[in-house]
Amino acid sequence: MHALVTGASSGIGAAIATRLLADQWRVTGLDLTPAPRDAPGCAHHQLDLTDAARLRDLLGRLDGVTALVHAAGVLRVAPLGALDAEAGAAMWRLHVAAAEALADALVPRLPAGGRIVLIGSRTASGAAGRSQYAASKAALIGLARSWAAELAPRGITVNVIAPAATDTPMLADPARTGVAPKLPPIGRFIRTEEIAALAAFLLSAEAGAITGQQIVVCGGASL
């Protein structure tokens, strides 16, 4: 079992890489930043996922990938009247275009029973001041459902995990503006290990009948 995990240097991506390594997966991580020192066993490649040429070259040299987890993400907030076109385009390139490039290169080589998990966001349902971010995350749902329908005959599943406020560096990013995140009804932020546990299940053989779904992990915020 060999998983390619984007955003593997921190936050949800790092937690997923750590969990998969503990589950005896072979893990290749991709991230703009260096690998954390406490991630032995993960083959890490530092690159910008929005650099299409470099990404295509790297993917062409990877062998034996059986699962893809696209966890790389960035959040920028802007209300109407102050939308930042470049910030919106950057989020689209990272969240959507990179997902397309990854899947387009890897899916023809995925074996029967392969797995794809995209990390979306509960914000995809809409949030004041975050329309550009929400749009890029909502697009992942369309990709996942379309790919799931296309790949079901090969036994390849495609799903989206949509967390609400999760205890990651993104939550404290100084570039994040607007309303401070609120604790969900469970009284704490979601832990990255909880998202990683769900991702590990969706990548397992036991999850072979779950495909084309968005699973929201919100700590009760949707109630």
Helices and strands as residue ranges (DSSP letters): E 2-6, H 11-22, E 26-31, E 42-46, H 52-61, E 67-70, H 85-92, I 93-97, H 98-106, G 107-109, E 115-119, G 122-125, H 131-151, G 152-154, E 157-163, G 169-172, H 192-202, G 205-207, E 214-217
